[in-house]
Amino acid sequence: MDLKSLIDHPSKLPTVPQVTQRVIASFGSDEVSISEIAELIEADPVLSAKLLRLANSAYFHLSRTIGTVDDALRMLGFVMVRNLVLGNGMAAAFRNTKGMDLQQFWRYNLYAASAARWVAGKAGENADLVFTVGLMSGIGQLQMHVVLPQEVLALDKQMHVLDAGRAALEKESLGFHNADVAAELAQLWNFPAPIVHAMRCVIDPLNAKEYSEAAACVHLGNWAARNAIQQSTPEQMQASFPLAVGERLGMGWDRVNEEMPPLAELCAGLEDMLA
């Protein structure tokens, strides 16, 4: 199966919740309002409860209780809530994906997005856009498991989905890798061009036809997330550090090792949104 065939039929695409569809549309709209998104979230009791639980978590050290979705939106910020609703919608859409540890998978993506957001802040890049790319860049892996279960199962037996060499194995075996699939899905759903391009370049940002700083940030975020999930030692982390990408971002190993907070701390409270 070629890349186009993987996503060109409605039966092969995940069913995305209505609130997530509207959130996706908001990327390209200047007319969307906080109150409109709040109304959509309020119509989903589970999503509303998750958002309010996050807003009232100890992570934010608030002196008052956040009691409404509208207040949560204003406190957390529209862009962060949009990203979290997006992640929640994708987790729901792919909830029945077979052959994967979905809890681990979404933890990895959240770690990657949070680490990439931290890197972006240090590099002067758009941290919110980078978080979106980091959170969404793994959906190609889910789509491949849904549409090509037998082919991907064979790859799973050779190499774990989170391994640094997984994309190269996919490319060799299938002719495309999970980042290609993720970018095609993002384009189909009308994500802005910079997000689509960054998602496509995440695997090898320095060899892309057009360099994407966001892709480089997420590449480094993926490295950090992989090592956190695998509980790597500092020696293992240093050995696997993507030196060239780090140098391009002005983020050498010593700086990352000394300054990047633990990933569980960077995304404290956010995991519930993807459960």
N, C-alpha and C positions, 0 to 999 in steps of 0.2 A: 504494500500500500504506500502511495506517495503522500507527501505532506498535505496537499490540497484535499485529497480524499479523506484525510483524517478529520476534517472539520466542515466539509461542504454539504453535509446532510443533516437536517434538523434532528433526526433520531440519534445522531452521534454527539449532540451538544447537550451540556448540562442545562437543567431548568433553573434559571436564576430567579430568585424571589423578586417581587415587584419593587420593593424598597431598594433593592440592590440595583435593579435596572435604572431606577430614577437617579440613584447616586452616580452611576456610570454616566448617565446623560448630563449630570451637573458639571462634569469636567469641561464640557464644551459650551456651557450656557452661562450667560451673564445675568440671567433673570431668576435663577433659583434663589430661594430665600430660606433662612434658617427655620422659619415657621412652617414652611412647606415640608421640609425634610423631617421636622419634629412631628408633624401630623402623620407622616408615613411610618415613622418609627413607633409612635404611640399606637398605631393600628396593629402592631405586632407585640403582644404582651411579653413574649420570651425575650425579644430583642430589647424592649424597653427596660425589663428587669436587669438584663446584663449591663446596659448602659448606666443605669442608676447605681448599680452595685459598684461599677468601676468608679464613677464620679465620687462616691462616698467612701472609697477605699482609703486605708491609712496612707497610701502612697502620696496622696495630695495634701494631707495634713490640713484639712479644712476645719474651720471653727464652727461651721453651720452645716446643716443637713441639706443636701440637694434633693428636692422632692419631685421635680418635674423633668421631663425629657428636654423641654425648652431651656431650663436652667443648666442642665448637663451639657447641652450643646454650647451654650455661651461660656461655660466654665472650661470645658475641654478644648473648645475651638472647633469650628465647622470642619476644617480640613482633617483633623485627627479623627473626629467622629465619622466622617465620610470614609476614611481609610478602614476604620474598625468595622463599619457596616459592610463595606466591600469584602473584607476578609471573612466576616460572619456569613455573608451570602455565598461566598465561594465554598466555605466549609460545608454549608448546608447542601449546596448543589452537588457536591462530590461525596456526600456522606456515606454512600453505599459502595464506594470504590473498593474492589477486592484486591488482595495481594499486597496491601500496604499497612504499615502501622501509622494510621492517620493522626493519632495524638502526637507521636514523635514528629511526623511530617510537618504539622502545623506549628509545633513548637520551634522546629528548625526554621521555618519561614518567618516566624515572628522574631526569633533571635536575629536572623539575617537582616530583616527590615530595620530592627532597632539598632543593630550595630552599624548598618549602612547609614542610618540617619545620624548617628553620632559622628561617623567619619565625614559625612556631608557638611555638618556644622563646622567641623574643624577646617574643611577644605573650601568653605565659602560657597558651597553648592546649595541648590534648593532642597532642603532637608525633607520637606513634605512630599515632593515629587519622588525623591529617592526612597522614602518609606513605602510609597505606593508600588514602585518597581520591585522592591525587595519582597513585599508581601505577595505580589502577584506572580513573580517570576517562576514559581514552582508549579503553577497550574498545568503546564504542559506535561509534566510527569503524571499528573492525575488523569488527564485526557488520554494519554498513551496507555495507561493501565485499563481504562474503560474500553477503548476501541480496539486495542491490540493486546488483549490479555495473554494469549499464548506466546507471542513474540517477546513481549516484555518480561513474562515470567522466566523465559530462557535467559534473558539478560540479568534478571534479579539473582539467578543462581550463580552467575559469574561474578557479579559485583553489586554491592548495596546501592540503592538509589541515591544516597547522600555522598557517596564516594567522590573524591575530586576528579577521578578519571571516568566517571559514568558517562558524561556527555560525549567524550571521544569514542567510547564503546558503542553508544547509540548511533552516532554518525557513521561509524564503520559498518554496523550491522543493518541499519535501516535507511541510511542516506540523509538523515536529519536527526537533530537532538531535541531535548525537551524545551530548550530556550526558543528554538524555531517554532515549536508548537504553541508555546505561551504567547509569543509575539503575534502569531496568526489569529489566535483567539482574541487577543486584545484589539487587534485591528478590526476584526469582525464585529466586536462590540463597540466600535467607534471611540476607543480611547485616544487621547491626543497623540499626535505623531511622535513627540519626544519620548513619551512613555513606551510606545511600541518599539521605537528604535533602541532605546536603552534595554528593554527586555530581550531583544534579539541579540544584543552585543555582550550580555552579562558574562557568558562563558569565556570569551577571549577579547576583552575590551580594547587592548592595545593593537590588535590586528584587524579591527573593524575598518571598513572603508571610510567611515566618519567617526572620529573619536567621540565617545559619550562619557562625560565625567560622572553622570549618574550611574551608568553601567559599571564604571570602575569602582565607585563607592559600594555598589551591591556585590561586586566580585569580592571585594575585601570583606564585606559583611558576611557573605557565604562562607568564606574561610573561617571567620570567627565563630559562626554558628556551628559549622561542622566540627570544629575542635571542642566547642562547648558540649555538644551532644555526645561526642565520642570520649569526653573527659580526658583529653590529651594532656600530657605533661608539658611544661614550658619548653622543654627540649624538642618535643615533637611539634609543638606550635611553631617554634622558630624555624625548624627544618622545612616545614611546609608553607612558610610565609611567602605570599606572592610578591617578591621583592620589587620587580619591575613596576607592577601596578601601584604598590605602596609608594615607590619613589615618585611616580607621576603625580600622585596625590599629595606628596610632601609628608607621607606617613610611613616612616621607616619602622622596622621591627621594634627598636628600643622605645620609640614614642608610643606605639600601640600597646606594647607590653606594660609600660609604666602608667599610661593615662586612661586607657579604655576601661570603664567600669565593668564589673561582672554582668553578663548578659541577662541573667535573671533579675538583676537590679534595674537594668535599662528598660525592661518591658514588664516590670512588676505590675500585676493587676490586669494586664492586657490579655493574658491567656484565656481568661473566662469568656472573652468575646468570641473566641473561635471554637469553644467547646460545643 
